[in-house]
Amino acid sequence: MDWLFLTEVSLAGIGAGGLYALTGLAFVLIYKATRVVNLAIGEILMVGAYVFFGFSAGLALPFWLAAPGTLLVSGLLGAGIERTLIRPMLGENPISIFMLTIGLGSILVGLVELVWGANPLRLPEFMPTQPLFLGEAYVSPKVATAFAVASLVVTAFLILFRFWRGGVALRATASDQAAAYSMGIDVPKVFSLSWVIACMTAGAAGMLVGAIGGISPTMGVFGLSVLVVVIVGGLDSVLGALIAGLAIGLLEALAGAFLGGEYKTLTTFSLLVLVLMVRPHGLFGTHEIERL
């Protein structure tokens, strides 16, 4: 076996897994706080990538202005979605909200195509391009940078989630909304905060994904892999999203390298079916028991 090739493929897979984990974190945050399965997370990621393109290429803003601007717009998008679409639907049939997010994804794709067109585009270079080696193994500098940024964002999120007052409110609301109300927590405000933070996280992921593979209205399909990640890890588990993201990124890379690119999706969804058969609530998800 060519161990050098195996190492390089594994490193590339772990790098991609970091982006899965980052986007999965956004998915889990919304679900934990509001119990909404947001299937539009891939399209929100795509919007973040295009907004960054508009700032950096369209307005010729430097990266240090374009990136914060993208995060701000992504956060405002999240707040607008939560206030106008999601909040009026809370308490309704979960399937109705589920279908609402599917429709939202299609609307976002249509808006992007109206503004920027349907052709693929390249983001201005803002990542290092100098070859990077770990020992003798080559690592794509863009993938390595994206993984490093994703790791920093995830770490910062976990710290805020643990110690920041808003993070404590998010955790309290996720655990028990009625108890959170009784403790004086503004639960609707927490709902909005969860969407803002999640969409900012997805916007950051969109910039990183777009820098590696370019941007197009179809890049929202990235959300399908993220959906697999959060189902395998557990819809309400931050730890599950992180571990499953890295594992699925590695699995896809190995399957693509040794079996062929057409087997990547087959392998990933085979893992999904296996996990659902053994643990329907995911590897780290909460097993909820309903008593009749």
CORBEL-V526302 format. One record per residue. N is the residue number from 1. NEAR is the number of other ideal C-beta (glycine too) atoms within 8 Angstrom. D_CENTER is the distance of its C-alpha to the mean C-alpha in whole Angstrom. Layout:
<<N;NEAR;D_CENTER> <N;NEAR;D_CENTER>>
This chain:
<<1;3;34> <2;5;33> <3;6;31> <4;8;30> <5;8;28> <6;9;27> <7;10;26> <8;11;24> <9;11;22> <10;11;21> <11;12;20> <12;12;18> <13;14;16> <14;13;15> <15;15;14> <16;12;12> <17;14;11> <18;15;10> <19;16;7> <20;16;6> <21;17;7> <22;16;5> <23;19;1> <24;16;4> <25;15;6> <26;16;5> <27;15;6> <28;16;9> <29;14;10> <30;14;11> <31;14;12> <32;11;14> <33;12;16> <34;11;17> <35;4;16> <36;9;15> <37;9;13> <38;11;11> <39;11;11> <40;13;10> <41;16;7> <42;16;7> <43;14;10> <44;18;9> <45;18;7> <46;17;11> <47;15;13> <48;18;11> <49;15;13> <50;13;16> <51;13;17> <52;16;17> <53;15;19> <54;11;21> <55;13;22> <56;15;22> <57;10;24> <58;7;25> <59;8;26> <60;5;27> <61;9;25> <62;6;25> <63;8;21> <64;6;22> <65;9;22> <66;13;20> <67;10;17> <68;8;18> <69;11;19> <70;16;15> <71;11;14> <72;8;17> <73;11;17> <74;18;13> <75;13;14> <76;9;17> <77;11;15> <78;15;13> <79;11;17> <80;8;19> <81;12;17> <82;14;17> <83;9;21> <84;7;22> <85;10;20> <86;14;19> <87;11;21> <88;6;24> <89;10;23> <90;9;22> <91;3;25> <92;7;25> <93;5;25> <94;8;21> <95;6;21> <96;9;22> <97;14;19> <98;10;17> <99;8;19> <100;11;19> <101;13;15> <102;10;16> <103;8;18> <104;12;16> <105;14;14> <106;9;18> <107;8;19> <108;14;16> <109;12;17> <110;8;21> <111;9;20> <112;12;19> <113;10;22> <114;5;24> <115;8;23> <116;8;23> <117;5;24> <118;5;23> <119;5;23> <120;6;21> <121;10;21> <122;6;21> <123;15;19> <124;7;22> <125;6;22> <126;7;21> <127;9;20> <128;7;23> <129;6;25> <130;5;27> <131;5;27> <132;10;26> <133;8;28> <134;7;27> <135;4;31> <136;4;31> <137;10;28> <138;7;26> <139;13;23> <140;10;21> <141;12;21> <142;11;18> <143;13;16> <144;11;18> <145;10;17> <146;16;13> <147;12;13> <148;8;15> <149;10;14> <150;14;10> <151;9;13> <152;8;15> <153;11;12> <154;12;11> <155;8;15> <156;8;15> <157;11;13> <158;9;15> <159;9;18> <160;10;18> <161;10;17> <162;7;20> <163;6;22> <164;9;22> <165;5;23> <166;9;21> <167;11;18> <168;9;21> <169;13;22> <170;15;18> <171;9;19> <172;12;22> <173;14;21> <174;8;19> <175;7;22> <176;7;24> <177;7;24> <178;6;28> <179;9;29> <180;14;26> <181;9;29> <182;6;32> <183;7;31> <184;5;31> <185;10;27> <186;7;26> <187;10;23> <188;7;23> <189;7;22> <190;15;19> <191;15;18> <192;12;18> <193;12;16> <194;15;13> <195;15;12> <196;13;13> <197;13;11> <198;16;8> <199;16;9> <200;12;10> <201;15;7> <202;15;5> <203;19;9> <204;15;9> <205;15;7> <206;20;9> <207;14;12> <208;13;11> <209;14;10> <210;14;13> <211;11;16> <212;9;16> <213;5;16> <214;8;17> <215;13;16> <216;9;17> <217;9;16> <218;5;16> <219;15;12> <220;14;11> <221;8;12> <222;12;9> <223;15;7> <224;8;10> <225;12;10> <226;15;6> <227;11;9> <228;13;11> <229;16;10> <230;17;9> <231;12;13> <232;15;14> <233;19;13> <234;15;14> <235;11;13> <236;9;14> <237;14;14> <238;11;12> <239;8;14> <240;16;13> <241;17;9> <242;13;11> <243;11;14> <244;17;12> <245;19;10> <246;13;13> <247;10;15> <248;16;14> <249;17;13> <250;12;17> <251;12;18> <252;14;17> <253;14;19> <254;11;22> <255;13;22> <256;11;22> <257;8;24> <258;5;27> <259;7;27> <260;5;26> <261;5;22> <262;6;23> <263;10;23> <264;10;19> <265;7;18> <266;9;21> <267;12;20> <268;14;17> <269;9;18> <270;8;21> <271;12;19> <272;11;18> <273;8;21> <274;8;23> <275;12;20> <276;9;21> <277;6;25> <278;5;25> <279;8;22> <280;5;21> <281;9;19> <282;16;17> <283;12;18> <284;9;18> <285;13;17> <286;7;20> <287;5;23> <288;5;24> <289;4;28> <290;4;29> <291;3;33> <292;2;35>>
